[in-house]
Amino acid sequence: MEWPLQDAKNQFSKVVQLARREGPQIVTLRGERAAVVLSAEDYDALRAGRPTLVDALLAGPEWDQEFAESVTQRAKAPSRDVAF
């Protein structure tokens, strides 16, 4: 069902209830689709199986042994002398 923004604002509770019972509710702004109200269950189904940012970063390319050693052997002290 489509809801003009003003109606969706005035009847938000009903919009949410319908999203839970009947499925996504489309909110329009000046006649154009602007947003979709989903039930939490529908949202979770959309997100299922998608990697998080952490997953994506951890799935990056493997470090070769030489690079891994250079990272772990780098100096622990700052590279420049800073006086405060």
Contacts in CASP RR format, 6 or more apart in sequence:
PFRMAT RR
TARGET T0000
AUTHOR 0000-0000-0000
METHOD contacts of the structure
MODEL  1
MEWPLQDAKNQFSKVVQLARREGPQIVTLRGERAAVVLSAEDYDALRAGR
PTLVDALLAGPEWDQEFAESVTQRAKAPSRDVAF
1 18 0 8 1.000
1 22 0 8 1.000
1 25 0 8 1.000
1 26 0 8 1.000
2 25 0 8 1.000
2 26 0 8 1.000
2 27 0 8 1.000
2 28 0 8 1.000
2 33 0 8 1.000
3 11 0 8 1.000
3 15 0 8 1.000
3 25 0 8 1.000
3 26 0 8 1.000
3 27 0 8 1.000
3 28 0 8 1.000
4 27 0 8 1.000
4 28 0 8 1.000
4 29 0 8 1.000
4 31 0 8 1.000
5 27 0 8 1.000
5 28 0 8 1.000
5 29 0 8 1.000
5 34 0 8 1.000
8 15 0 8 1.000
8 25 0 8 1.000
8 27 0 8 1.000
8 37 0 8 1.000
15 25 0 8 1.000
15 27 0 8 1.000
15 37 0 8 1.000
16 37 0 8 1.000
18 25 0 8 1.000
19 25 0 8 1.000
19 37 0 8 1.000
19 38 0 8 1.000
19 39 0 8 1.000
19 42 0 8 1.000
20 39 0 8 1.000
20 41 0 8 1.000
23 38 0 8 1.000
23 39 0 8 1.000
23 42 0 8 1.000
24 36 0 8 1.000
24 37 0 8 1.000
24 38 0 8 1.000
24 42 0 8 1.000
25 36 0 8 1.000
25 37 0 8 1.000
26 33 0 8 1.000
26 35 0 8 1.000
26 36 0 8 1.000
27 33 0 8 1.000
27 34 0 8 1.000
27 35 0 8 1.000
27 36 0 8 1.000
27 37 0 8 1.000
28 34 0 8 1.000
38 46 0 8 1.000
51 59 0 8 1.000
63 71 0 8 1.000
END
